[in-house]
């Protein structure tokens, strides 16, 4: 089913996939269980990141400033 989606999607899907037992051990709900719920999960993540874009960019600038001082 991943053949048409490519290796990047395949790798990302399986990198963060949790079995029921893994999720129970972490005491969290499974983030996704199939490609449809994976898509929903990824879209929620993008929405959250877009909502915090300015904050993320500010944090990035602060990190870059710290790195420049350390050099």
N, C-alpha and C positions, 0 to 999 in steps of 0.2 A: 503494500500500500504506500510505501515511501518512495517508490521508484520515480514517480512523476514529481515528487516534492523536492527531491535532491538531498544530498548528504548533509548539508547544514541543518535542515529541518530534522532529519533523522537523528543527528548527533544531539541537537538541543532537546528534542523530545525525550530521548533516553537518558540524557545527563541529569534531568530533574524529575524523572519519573519515580514515583514511590509506590511500592506494593502496599496492600492493606496492612501487613505486618510492620513494614517500615514506618508508615504513618502513625500506627498505634504506638510504636516504640518512641516516636518523637512527640506523641500526644498532640497531633495536628490532623486536620482533615486532609484527605488526598487532594492535591491541587488539580489533578485531572486524571481521567481514566481512559480516554480515547482521543482521537484527533479532534473531534468536535469540542470536547471540554478543554483540550489543549489550546485550541484557537481562542476560546473564551478567556482562558487563563492569561494568555499572552496579550489579548486586547485589554483586559483589566490592568495589566502591568503598564502598558503603554499609556493608558488614560491617567493612571496615577502619576507616572513620570511627567506627562505633559502638564498636569496640574501643579507640579512642583518644579517646573523648568527653571524659573528665576532663582529659586533657592539652590538648586543643583549647580547652576552656572556660577553663582556666588561662591559656593563651597569649592568649586573647581578653581576659581581665581585665587582663593585663599591658599589652596594646596600648591598652586604654581608659585605663589609668592614665597611660601615656606621653602620650596625646593630651590628657588633662586637664591635665597639667603644662605642655605646650607652649602651651596656650591661655592 
